[in-house]
Amino acid sequence: MTSSDSPVDRAAARLRTAAITLTPCAPVRDLIGGTSISAAYAVQEKLTSARRAEGAVVVGRKIGLTSPAVQQQLGVSQPDFGVLFSDMQVAAGEAVPGGRLLQPKIEAEIAFVLGGDLVEGELDRGQVRESVAYAVAALEIVDSRIAGWDITIADTVADNASSGLFVLGAERRSLGEFEPVEATMVMVRDGEEVSTGTGAACLGDPLEALRWLASTARDLGQPLRAGQVILSGALGPMVSVQPGDEFTATIRGLGSVTSRFSRKVPA
């Protein structure tokens, strides 16, 4: 990717360089404005296009900013989303390579795998619910290319919603077997409890987060498709990661998912 005089292109080039060199960069709000969500998504799309041109495969989306407290912190009233690529998935229990991350944090979520496209119709709660093939417990390893996590809404959206990696649990449950809003979550680090939460902490209901994403993605001409993985948002506070840490999140009704981190210090 080459830089140009366009603020969007320059912001994309800055974030791209940070990702390639594993060197955190300055925020991009000086280029696109701290509250310009449309410009931020334009940056995200440029970065997505660059990855696709290299052969990366899109496998889903992640929803962020589903916590009212985080929304208030960033001065927004709605979630955001990023793109999941196939090379972002780490097998449960497999060591997360430190050399791929800059400033990792981790949070427990419910992931939905879609059984049908969300392209036509009202995209209301009923339709969205019927589109879910199954739910699984998930860990999202968030990361920021912005130095010190010094972000506004524009910075995080441009930076693919501060995406990093993700881990999916082995147990699959249909929504006839599992009710997302009623979920409770406990996450431990090396056996010590570090985060707790509920399904209601995710935009009131993880299915509401999915409904928001389905509508927003269609409006942007990028509708959700069958087979995609959707990380629906944090159920509890995210936790900073240190080399050698091991995390296990247990979500009632979905079982557990574990991720361990290489002892290699991130570059």
Phi, psi and chi 1 to 4 in degrees:
 res  aa     phi    psi   chi1   chi2   chi3   chi4
   1 MET       -  131.9 -179.8 -177.5  -62.8      -
   2 THR  -109.6  151.4   58.1      -      -      -
   3 SER   -82.6  155.7 -177.9      -      -      -
   4 SER  -140.3 -171.4   75.9      -      -      -
   5 ASP   -79.0  -11.4  -71.2  -24.8      -      -
   6 SER   -69.7  131.2  162.2      -      -      -
   7 PRO   -57.6  -38.1  -26.9   36.5      -      -
   8 VAL   -63.7  -44.9  166.7      -      -      -
   9 ASP   -64.2  -39.3  -72.8  -17.4      -      -
  10 ARG   -68.3  -38.5  -70.9  162.5   60.7 -163.3
  11 ALA   -65.8  -43.2      -      -      -      -
  12 ALA   -62.3  -40.6      -      -      -      -
  13 ALA   -64.6  -39.0      -      -      -      -
  14 ARG   -63.8  -46.5 -177.6 -178.5  -66.2  177.6
  15 LEU   -68.7  -37.1  -69.8  166.8      -      -
  16 ARG   -63.7  -42.9  176.9   74.7  165.8  158.5
  17 THR   -63.4  -41.8  -61.9      -      -      -
  18 ALA   -61.3  -41.8      -      -      -      -
  19 ALA   -67.1  -40.5      -      -      -      -
  20 ILE   -71.4  -42.2  -68.4  171.9      -      -
  21 THR   -89.1   -7.0   63.3      -      -      -
  22 LEU    54.9   40.7  -70.8  175.2      -      -
  23 THR  -124.1  112.0  -57.0      -      -      -
  24 PRO   -55.5  146.0  -25.6   36.1      -      -
  25 CYS  -116.0  173.7   65.0      -      -      -
  26 ALA   -69.4  155.5      -      -      -      -
  27 PRO   -55.8  157.0  -23.8   34.5      -      -
  28 VAL  -100.1    1.7  -63.5      -      -      -
  29 ARG   -64.8  -21.3   56.8 -177.1  176.8  -91.6
  30 ASP   -67.4  -20.6   64.3  -46.6      -      -
  31 LEU   -96.7  -39.0  -61.0  172.3      -      -
  32 ILE  -115.7   -2.1   60.8  172.9      -      -
  33 GLY    91.0  145.7      -      -      -      -
  34 GLY   -76.6  -15.1      -      -      -      -
  35 THR  -123.6    9.1   59.4      -      -      -
  36 SER   -85.0   88.8 -179.7      -      -      -
  37 ILE   -68.9  -37.1  -64.0  178.6      -      -
  38 SER   -63.7  -42.0   60.6      -      -      -
  39 ALA   -65.5  -37.5      -      -      -      -
  40 ALA   -64.0  -42.7      -      -      -      -
  41 TYR   -67.1  -30.5  -83.2  118.1      -      -
  42 ALA   -64.0  -39.1      -      -      -      -
  43 VAL   -63.9  -47.0  173.9      -      -      -
  44 GLN   -57.2  -42.1 -176.5 -173.9  122.8      -
  45 GLU   -65.4  -37.0  178.3   56.6   30.7      -
  46 LYS   -63.3  -41.6  -79.3 -170.2  170.9  -68.5
  47 LEU   -66.7  -39.7  -66.9  168.7      -      -
  48 THR   -62.5  -44.2  -62.4      -      -      -
  49 SER   -62.4  -38.7  -64.7      -      -      -
  50 ALA   -64.5  -41.7      -      -      -      -
  51 ARG   -67.2  -40.8  -69.7 -135.0   55.9 -154.5
  52 ARG   -62.6  -38.9  -81.5  176.1  158.0  161.5
  53 ALA   -62.1  -25.1      -      -      -      -
  54 GLU   -87.5   -2.3  -63.9  169.3  -13.6      -
  55 GLY   103.7    2.1      -      -      -      -
  56 ALA   -66.6  144.2      -      -      -      -
  57 VAL  -111.3  125.5  177.5      -      -      -
  58 VAL   -76.6  128.0  173.5      -      -      -
  59 VAL  -118.2   -2.4  -64.7      -      -      -
  60 GLY   165.4 -158.9      -      -      -      -
  61 ARG  -138.6  160.5  -54.0  -76.5  176.5   80.8
  62 LYS  -121.6  143.7   63.9  148.5  -71.4 -175.7
  63 ILE  -106.5  131.8  -51.5  170.4      -      -
  64 GLY  -122.6  174.1      -      -      -      -
  65 LEU    57.3   41.7  -56.7 -176.4      -      -
  66 THR   -89.6   -8.0   53.5      -      -      -
  67 SER   -89.8  128.4  162.2      -      -      -
  68 PRO   -55.9  -36.0  -26.6   35.7      -      -
  69 ALA   -65.0  -41.1      -      -      -      -
  70 VAL   -71.4  -38.2  176.0      -      -      -
  71 GLN   -59.3  -43.6  -71.2 -177.0    4.0      -
  72 GLN   -63.6  -39.7 -176.3  175.7   12.8      -
  73 GLN   -60.0  -39.5  178.8 -175.6   -2.4      -
  74 LEU   -95.6    0.2  -65.6 -177.4      -      -
  75 GLY    71.7   37.5      -      -      -      -
  76 VAL  -128.1  166.3  -64.1      -      -      -
  77 SER  -125.2   14.3   58.9      -      -      -
  78 GLN  -147.0  162.2   65.3  177.9   24.2      -
  79 PRO   -71.7 -178.4  -11.8   27.2      -      -
  80 ASP  -133.2  177.4   68.6   -8.3      -      -
  81 PHE  -144.3  158.3   72.1   84.6      -      -
  82 GLY  -134.7  178.2      -      -      -      -
  83 VAL  -105.4  137.2  176.7      -      -      -
  84 LEU  -101.6  130.5  -60.0  179.1      -      -
  85 PHE  -107.6  156.7  -63.8   95.8      -      -
  86 SER   -60.2  -33.2   58.7      -      -      -
  87 ASP   -79.8    2.6   63.0   -0.9      -      -
  88 MET   -89.1  -10.9  -68.0  168.5   62.8      -
  89 GLN   -86.3  131.9 -176.3  170.6   -0.7      -
  90 VAL  -115.2  134.5  178.1      -      -      -
  91 ALA   -64.5  143.5      -      -      -      -
  92 ALA   -57.5  131.9      -      -      -      -
  93 GLY    84.8  -16.8      -      -      -      -
  94 GLU   -74.1  143.4  179.8 -179.4  -44.9      -
  95 ALA   -66.3  129.7      -      -      -      -
  96 VAL   -78.3  122.9  175.6      -      -      -
  97 PRO   -70.3  122.0   25.2  -32.1      -      -
  98 GLY   -62.5  -27.3      -      -      -      -
  99 GLY   -70.7   -3.9      -      -      -      -
 100 ARG   -99.4   -4.7  -70.3 -170.3   60.6  180.0
 101 LEU  -122.9  153.1  -58.6  165.7      -      -
 102 LEU  -106.8  -56.6  -75.6   79.2      -      -
 103 GLN  -139.9   64.9  -51.5  168.3   96.3      -
 104 PRO   -72.7  146.8   27.6  -36.4      -      -
 105 LYS  -135.0  163.9  -58.7  175.7 -173.9  -71.3
 106 ILE  -135.0  147.1 -166.8  167.2      -      -
 107 GLU  -147.1  151.3   54.2 -166.9   28.9      -
 108 ALA   -95.0  140.3      -      -      -      -
 109 GLU  -145.5  168.2  -52.8 -168.7    6.9      -
 110 ILE   -99.8  127.4  -64.9  167.3      -      -
 111 ALA  -103.4  137.3      -      -      -      -
 112 PHE  -107.3  136.7  -61.9  116.3      -      -
 113 VAL  -109.6  124.3  177.2      -      -      -
 114 LEU   -81.9  138.4  -59.3 -177.6      -      -
 115 GLY  -100.5  -10.0      -      -      -      -
 116 GLY  -146.8  158.2      -      -      -      -
 117 ASP   -69.2  151.6  -66.3  -16.6      -      -
 118 LEU  -118.5   76.5  -74.5  168.9      -      -
 119 VAL  -118.9  -47.5  179.8      -      -      -
 120 GLU  -104.5  162.8  -54.0  -66.9  -20.8      -
 121 GLY    92.5 -169.2      -      -      -      -
 122 GLU   -73.7  -25.0  -64.6  -70.3  -31.2      -
 123 LEU    55.4   42.3  -60.9 -174.5      -      -
 124 ASP   -86.3 -178.9   56.9   15.9      -      -
 125 ARG   -59.2  -40.3  -71.5  -77.7  -67.6  -84.4
 126 GLY   -63.1  -45.7      -      -      -      -
 127 GLN   -65.6  -42.2 -178.7 -178.8   -4.5      -
 128 VAL   -63.3  -43.9  165.9      -      -      -
 129 ARG   -59.5  -44.5 -174.1 -176.3 -174.6   95.1
 130 GLU   -65.7  -21.6  -70.2  177.3    1.0      -
 131 SER   -78.0  -14.8   76.5      -      -      -
 132 VAL   -81.2  120.6  174.6      -      -      -
 133 ALA   -74.1  -45.2      -      -      -      -
 134 TYR  -166.2  165.1   57.6   87.6      -      -
 135 ALA  -116.8  150.2      -      -      -      -
 136 VAL  -139.3  155.3  -61.8      -      -      -
 137 ALA   -70.2  145.5      -      -      -      -
 138 ALA  -144.6  153.5      -      -      -      -
 139 LEU  -118.1  125.8  -69.4  168.1      -      -
 140 GLU  -103.9  126.7 -177.5 -175.8    1.6      -
 141 ILE   -98.5   98.4  -57.3  160.5      -      -
 142 VAL   -81.7  156.1  -66.7      -      -      -
 143 ASP  -153.6  160.2 -159.9    8.2      -      -
 144 SER  -135.2  132.7 -179.9      -      -      -
 145 ARG   -80.2   -8.0  -88.5   51.8   62.2  177.8
 146 ILE   -87.1  126.9  -53.5  -64.7      -      -
 147 ALA   -57.9  132.1      -      -      -      -
 148 GLY    66.5   16.9      -      -      -      -
 149 TRP    54.0   36.4  -79.3   85.6      -      -
 150 ASP   -84.4   79.0  177.6   16.1      -      -
 151 ILE  -122.3  146.9   57.7  173.1      -      -
 152 THR  -106.8 -179.8   63.6      -      -      -
 153 ILE   -58.9  -38.6  179.4   63.2      -      -
 154 ALA   -66.1  -39.8      -      -      -      -
 155 ASP   -63.4  -46.7  -64.8  -55.5      -      -
 156 THR   -71.1  -39.4 -173.0      -      -      -
 157 VAL   -62.5  -46.9  167.6      -      -      -
 158 ALA   -58.7  -37.0      -      -      -      -
 159 ASP   -86.9   41.4 -171.3   23.9      -      -
 160 ASN    52.7   41.6 -161.6   25.6      -      -
 161 ALA    56.9   35.8      -      -      -      -
 162 SER    54.8   41.4  -58.3      -      -      -
 163 SER   -76.9  152.4  -63.3      -      -      -
 164 GLY  -134.2  -89.7      -      -      -      -
 165 LEU  -135.3  174.0  -54.2  170.9      -      -
 166 PHE  -150.7  155.6   67.1   97.2      -      -
 167 VAL  -131.7  133.4 -174.6      -      -      -
 168 LEU  -111.0  141.4  -60.2 -179.0      -      -
 169 GLY   -74.4  170.8      -      -      -      -
 170 ALA   -89.0  -26.6      -      -      -      -
 171 GLU   -82.1  129.7  -63.8 -173.9   38.4      -
 172 ARG  -112.9  134.1  -58.5  177.0  176.0 -176.6
 173 ARG  -131.6  133.2  -63.7  -72.9 -176.9  -90.2
 174 SER   -73.3  164.6   72.4      -      -      -
 175 LEU   -76.6   -3.2  -63.4 -170.5      -      -
 176 GLY   -80.8  -20.0      -      -      -      -
 177 GLU  -102.1  -17.9  -56.6  170.1  -67.0      -
 178 PHE  -143.6  130.9  168.7   75.0      -      -
 179 GLU  -108.5  110.0 -172.3   58.5   51.5      -
 180 PRO   -56.7  -41.6  -27.4   36.1      -      -
 181 VAL   -66.0  -22.8   72.5      -      -      -
 182 GLU   -90.4   -0.2  -63.0  175.1   -1.1      -
 183 ALA   -66.9  146.3      -      -      -      -
 184 THR  -122.9  145.5   58.3      -      -      -
 185 MET  -131.4  139.4  177.3  -82.0  -63.0      -
 186 VAL  -130.7  128.7  176.0      -      -      -
 187 MET  -117.6  133.5 -178.0  166.4   66.9      -
 188 VAL  -119.4  148.2  -61.1      -      -      -
 189 ARG  -115.3  117.3  174.3  175.0   53.4 -155.6
 190 ASP    50.0   39.7  -58.5  -37.2      -      -
 191 GLY    89.3   -8.8      -      -      -      -
 192 GLU  -102.2  130.1  178.7 -176.5   -2.0      -
 193 GLU   -63.9  127.6 -175.5  177.2  -63.6      -
 194 VAL  -127.0  -13.2  -69.0      -      -      -
 195 SER  -159.2  138.4 -178.7      -      -      -
 196 THR  -136.1  159.4   62.1      -      -      -
 197 GLY  -178.9 -174.2      -      -      -      -
 198 THR  -139.3  166.8   67.6      -      -      -
 199 GLY   -61.1  -33.1      -      -      -      -
 200 ALA   -66.5  -19.1      -      -      -      -
 201 ALA   -73.2  -14.2      -      -      -      -
 202 CYS   -98.6   85.8  177.2      -      -      -
 203 LEU    57.3   28.3 -146.6   65.4      -      -
 204 GLY    87.2  -28.2      -      -      -      -
 205 ASP  -172.0  127.3 -176.8  -20.0      -      -
 206 PRO   -55.3  -28.5  -28.5   37.5      -      -
 207 LEU   -70.8  -26.7  -74.5  172.2      -      -
 208 GLU   -69.1  -38.1  174.2   58.5   22.8      -
 209 ALA   -62.3  -42.2      -      -      -      -
 210 LEU   -64.7  -40.5  177.8   57.5      -      -
 211 ARG   -61.2  -43.9 -174.4 -151.8   60.9   76.3
 212 TRP   -59.6  -45.0  172.0   86.1      -      -
 213 LEU   -64.4  -44.1  175.8   62.8      -      -
 214 ALA   -58.0  -44.5      -      -      -      -
 215 SER   -67.7  -45.8  178.5      -      -      -
 216 THR   -65.2  -43.6  -58.4      -      -      -
 217 ALA   -63.5  -41.0      -      -      -      -
 218 ARG   -64.8  -41.9 -175.1  175.7   68.9  176.7
 219 ASP   -59.4  -31.7  -71.6  -13.0      -      -
 220 LEU   -87.9    3.9  -66.9  172.8      -      -
 221 GLY    77.7   20.7      -      -      -      -
 222 GLN  -131.9   61.9  -56.6  167.9   27.4      -
 223 PRO   -63.4  155.2   24.7  -35.3      -      -
 224 LEU   -73.5  144.8  -56.5 -176.8      -      -
 225 ARG  -125.2  156.3  -61.2  -69.9 -175.3  178.5
 226 ALA   -55.8  140.0      -      -      -      -
 227 GLY    93.0  -15.3      -      -      -      -
 228 GLN   -74.6  148.3  -71.6 -173.3  -28.1      -
 229 VAL   -95.0  130.8  176.1      -      -      -
 230 ILE  -121.0  114.2  -50.9  -61.4      -      -
 231 LEU   -83.1  116.4  -60.1 -179.2      -      -
 232 SER   -87.1   -7.3   61.9      -      -      -
 233 GLY   122.3  157.3      -      -      -      -
 234 ALA   -65.6  139.9      -      -      -      -
 235 LEU   -92.3  -15.3  -58.8  178.4      -      -
 236 GLY  -157.4  180.0      -      -      -      -
 237 PRO   -59.8  142.9  -22.7   33.5      -      -
 238 MET   -79.7  157.1   64.3 -178.0  178.0      -
 239 VAL  -128.7  137.5  178.9      -      -      -
 240 SER   -67.6  151.1  -65.7      -      -      -
 241 VAL  -113.5  140.1  172.5      -      -      -
 242 GLN  -120.0  150.1  -62.1  -61.7  -36.9      -
 243 PRO   -53.8  136.1  -26.3   35.8      -      -
 244 GLY    91.3  -10.2      -      -      -      -
 245 ASP   -65.4  149.3  -77.0  -12.2      -      -
 246 GLU  -128.7  128.1  179.6  172.5  -64.2      -
 247 PHE  -117.7  140.4  -66.9   87.1      -      -
 248 THR  -131.9  125.7  -62.9      -      -      -
 249 ALA  -108.7  132.6      -      -      -      -
 250 THR  -116.7  122.8  -59.1      -      -      -
 251 ILE  -114.2  120.2  -60.2  175.3      -      -
 252 ARG   -57.9  124.7 -172.4  179.6   63.8 -174.9
 253 GLY    96.3  -17.7      -      -      -      -
 254 LEU  -118.3   -7.8  -76.1 -175.3      -      -
 255 GLY    83.7 -157.2      -      -      -      -
 256 SER  -120.0  159.7  -60.6      -      -      -
 257 VAL  -142.7  138.0   56.5      -      -      -
 258 THR  -124.5  143.1  -64.6      -      -      -
 259 SER  -139.1  134.8 -177.1      -      -      -
 260 ARG  -122.5  148.9   57.8 -173.0  179.1   87.7
 261 PHE  -109.2  139.1  -70.7   77.6      -      -
 262 SER   -57.6  149.4  166.6      -      -      -
 263 ARG   -78.2   -6.7  -68.6 -169.4  176.8  -82.6
 264 LYS   -67.4  127.9  178.1 -179.8  177.1 -179.1
 265 VAL   -69.7  129.1  177.7      -      -      -
 266 PRO   -54.3  142.2  -24.7   34.5      -      -
 267 ALA   -66.0      -      -      -      -      -
